[in-house]
Amino acid sequence: MVITRAYADSEPSRAEIDAAAGPLVVEFGAPWCGHCIAAQAPIGAALEPYPGVRHIKVEDGRGRPLGRSFRVKLWPTLVFLRDGEEIARLVRPTDAAAIGEALQQIL
């Protein structure tokens, strides 16, 4: 899969995420966040071999309902879901191998 580079113009609702079929990675962060910027290379490397995994990049912040519903506190946070159920989560990932291990759990 090609990594989603841009944050979604509008965040999906929690109901949309919960209803998503198959493997899904939701990435919470902010375009100005240094940790988020640094994580893009390992996220991209980990997602590349998995073309069937959907990746949604959501800009998070105070008052953003989707991030609050997942209790996101630090960025980036990757939430790995299968058929709408959270299977794994990584906070501030720096290693493509760790991301790949979480991806394996949702396949």
C-alpha positions as CSV (number, residue, x, y, z in Angstrom):
1,M,0.0,0.0,0.0
2,V,1.1,3.5,-0.6
3,I,1.0,5.5,2.6
4,T,-1.5,8.2,2.9
5,R,0.5,11.4,3.0
6,A,-2.2,14.0,3.7
7,Y,-4.5,14.3,6.6
8,A,-8.1,13.7,5.8
9,D,-10.1,16.8,4.9
10,S,-12.7,15.7,7.4
11,E,-12.4,13.1,10.0
12,P,-14.6,10.0,9.7
13,S,-17.1,9.4,12.5
14,R,-16.6,6.7,15.0
15,A,-19.5,4.8,13.6
16,E,-17.8,4.8,10.2
17,I,-14.6,3.4,11.7
18,D,-16.5,0.8,13.7
19,A,-18.3,-0.3,10.6
20,A,-15.2,-0.6,8.4
21,A,-14.7,-4.0,7.0
22,G,-11.2,-5.6,6.9
23,P,-7.9,-4.4,8.1
24,L,-7.6,-0.6,8.8
25,V,-4.9,1.6,10.3
26,V,-6.0,4.9,11.7
27,E,-3.1,7.3,12.3
28,F,-3.7,10.2,14.6
29,G,-1.3,13.2,14.6
30,A,-0.8,16.7,13.4
31,P,1.1,18.1,10.4
32,W,3.4,20.3,12.6
33,C,4.2,17.5,15.1
34,G,7.9,16.5,15.0
35,H,7.2,13.0,16.2
36,C,4.6,12.6,13.5
37,I,6.9,13.8,10.8
38,A,9.7,11.5,12.0
39,A,7.4,8.5,12.0
40,Q,6.4,8.8,8.4
41,A,9.3,6.9,7.0
42,P,8.9,3.8,9.2
43,I,5.1,3.9,8.8
44,G,5.5,4.0,5.0
45,A,8.1,1.2,5.0
46,A,5.8,-1.0,7.2
47,L,2.6,-0.4,5.1
48,E,4.2,-0.8,1.7
49,P,4.1,-4.6,1.6
50,Y,0.4,-4.6,2.6
51,P,-1.7,-3.2,-0.3
52,G,-4.9,-4.5,1.2
53,V,-4.6,-2.5,4.4
54,R,-6.5,0.8,4.4
55,H,-4.7,3.7,6.0
56,I,-6.5,6.8,7.3
57,K,-4.6,9.8,8.5
58,V,-6.6,11.9,10.9
59,E,-5.5,15.3,12.2
60,D,-6.1,15.2,15.9
61,G,-6.3,17.9,18.6
62,R,-8.4,19.3,21.3
63,G,-12.1,18.9,20.7
64,R,-11.7,16.4,17.9
65,P,-14.2,13.7,18.6
66,L,-12.6,10.7,16.8
67,G,-9.3,11.0,18.7
68,R,-11.2,11.5,22.0
69,S,-13.3,8.4,21.3
70,F,-10.0,6.4,21.0
71,R,-8.5,8.2,24.0
72,V,-5.5,9.4,22.0
73,K,-3.1,11.3,24.2
74,L,0.2,11.4,22.3
75,W,1.0,11.7,18.6
76,P,1.4,9.9,16.4
77,T,-0.9,7.1,17.6
78,L,-1.6,4.2,15.3
79,V,-4.7,2.2,15.9
80,F,-4.9,-1.1,14.1
81,L,-8.4,-2.4,13.5
82,R,-9.9,-5.5,11.9
83,D,-13.6,-5.3,11.0
84,G,-14.0,-2.2,13.3
85,E,-12.4,-3.8,16.4
86,E,-9.2,-2.5,17.8
87,I,-6.6,-5.2,17.8
88,A,-3.4,-3.3,18.5
89,R,-2.1,0.2,19.1
90,L,1.3,1.9,18.9
91,V,2.1,5.3,20.3
92,R,5.0,7.3,18.8
93,P,6.4,4.4,16.7
94,T,9.9,4.7,15.5
95,D,10.5,1.2,14.1
96,A,9.0,-0.3,10.9
97,A,9.4,-3.8,12.4
98,A,7.1,-3.0,15.4
99,I,4.6,-1.5,13.0
100,G,4.8,-4.6,10.8
101,E,4.2,-6.8,13.8
102,A,1.0,-4.9,14.6
103,L,0.0,-5.1,10.9
104,Q,0.3,-8.9,11.1
105,Q,-2.2,-9.0,13.9
106,I,-4.9,-7.4,11.8
107,L,-4.4,-9.6,8.7
